[in-house]
């Protein structure tokens, strides 16, 4: 449950009599997500930065060969954090081949911004590098999405703030979640506002 939703949920519990089972279910999902994030974090801690970069190259290699990516003219990527599938080199590689967008966070919402050179990047909210420019207006063929965990139904577990779920709510194009193999689990606990990916690409496993 993202922060805003949980605050509203806690307020509602005080003013609106909600069914006991509903409250328990929401609390259970919140706790399940919390435990899964901790479990994945523990797995990641077993790998060095160099090992994660090697694993990332295998994921990016699969993305590079993916039909969605090959056919896309405008691609929204993400500038990876240290614990995510590493994207920096790949973004530099494709800047001259495709129209590339990166997310900028404004008022807790994702705004897609075009990037033409990495010199445009500045540290934004949450210490993530992002481009500073006008919002991109136009068709986005493909959005590449990071995540903490994914399952076989292509459900995604994020960091809990709901940025991508809100951004993707009305998006009709293709979405691909990038995942290390150890991030693939049997089941991701989901809520109504969680957005499922169209495809998941990892090191060995590939969910079409």
N, C-alpha and C positions, 0 to 999 in steps of 0.2 A: 504494500500500500504506500503510495508516494506521500510526501510530507503534507501537502495541502489537503489531499483526500483524507488522511488520517486526522488532521485537525478538525475538518468539517464533520467527520464521522464521530469524533469524541464530543463535539458540540451537540450534534444531533441526538446522541444518547441521553443528553441531559434534558432536552426539550421535547423529544418525540419518543414515545414508547415503541421501541423496536422489538421484533420477535427475538426471544432468547436464542433460538437456533441460528438466526441470521448473525447476531452479535458474535456468537461462538465461532461460526464459520469464518467471518472476516478476521477475527483474531487469530484463528488457526492458520489461515493463508498467510497473514503477516509474519507469523512465527516461522512457518515453513520456508518462506522466502529468505528470511534472516538467516536461518540455519544453512540453507543451500548456498548463500553468498559466502558464509564462513567456510563451508566445506570446499568450495572452489578456490577460495583464497589460500586455504591450506595446501591444496594440490599445487597451486602456482608457486608456492614458497619452496617446493622441491626442485625447481628449475632455476638455473642461473640466467642472467640477462642474455648471455650468448646462446644458451640453449633455446630460450624463447624466441630469439631472432631466427635461429635455424628452423624452428617449427613454423614460424611466421612465413618464411620463404616458401615452404611447402603449401601453406594455405593460399598465399598470393599466387603461386604458380597455378593452382586449381582455379582461382578467380580469373586469371588472365586467359585461360582456355574456355571459360564459361560463355555460352552463347549469349546470355543476357548482356554480359560485359562487352563482348566483341561487337554486338550490334548497337549498343548504346552510344549516342552522340554526346549527351549531357549526363554526367555521372556525379552524384553527390557522394563524396568519400567522408572519412573522419580522420582527424589528426590524432594518432594513437597515443594513449597514456602508456606508461611502462608495463602495465599488466595486461594490455590488450594486444591483439594481433597487430604486429608492427606494419605501419602503412607509409611511413615518411618517404622512403626511397621510391616506393611505387608511385606515390603522388607526383614526385619530381619527374619520374619517367614518363607519365602519361600527360603532363601539362601541355606538351606540344602536339598531342595526338587527339585529345578530347577536350570538351568544355568541362572543366572541373569545378565543383562547388564544395565548400566546406561549411559546417554549421557555426553560426555565431549565436551566443545566448544573449537575448535581450528581454528583460523583465520575465525571466524564467521560461521563455519560449525560444525554440530553435528558429533562426532566420537563415535561409540558405544564401550564401554569398559566393560570387565567382572569384576564383584565384587564378592569376596568370603567372605568378612567380612567388617562391617561398619567402622572398623579402617582404611581402605584404603581410606576413603573419606577425601578430602581436599577442602578448599574454592577455587572455580575457578572464572571464569569470571561472572560478574553480582552477585557476592556473593552467588552463588549456590554451594552446596557441590557436588563434582564429584570425581570419581576415577581417579587416575593417573597410567596409565599402557599403554601397547601397544593396538592398535586398534584391536577389535575383528574381525576375519576373519572367516566367516562361515554362516550357515543358521540361520536366526532369525525367529522363528515360529510366534511370536506375539509381536507387539509393542503397549504399553499402552501410550496414548498421553493426555497431559493436554490441557486445552483450557479456553478461557474467556467465550465463548458461543457456543452453538450447535443448529442446527435446525432439523426438521423432515426429511429433505433430507440428514441428516448426514454431512452437511457442518459445518466447524469449523472456529471459529474466534480466532486467537492467539494474541500474544502481539504486533505483527506488524513488527517483524524483519525477519520473513520468515524462521527461522531455520528448523522447522519441515517440511514445505512445500518443501524445497530443499532436505532435507534428505529422504523424502518419495516419491519423484518424480519417482524413478525407482524401488521402493520396491513392490514386488509382493505378500507378505504374508498378514497376517491378521492385522488389526488395530482396536483398541478399544479406543474411547474417554471417559474419566471419567468426570462426570458432576454432580454438585449439581442440584436439580430440578429447582431452580430459574435461572440457566444458560441455560435452554432449552427455545428457543424463536421460534416464527413462521417462521422467515426467517433471515438468516445470509447473509449480503451483501458479494458477492464473486467476485474474479478476476480470470483470466485464470490460474494463477499459484497456486491457493488455492487447497489443496488436501482434498478430502472427506474421511471420516472415513467409515470403513466397518460396525461397530456397535457403538452405544452409550449406555453407562451404567450409570444410575443415581440412585437416592434414590428409587423412586417409578416407574418411567417411564423407559421403556426399548425399544430401537429401534433395532430390529433384522436386 
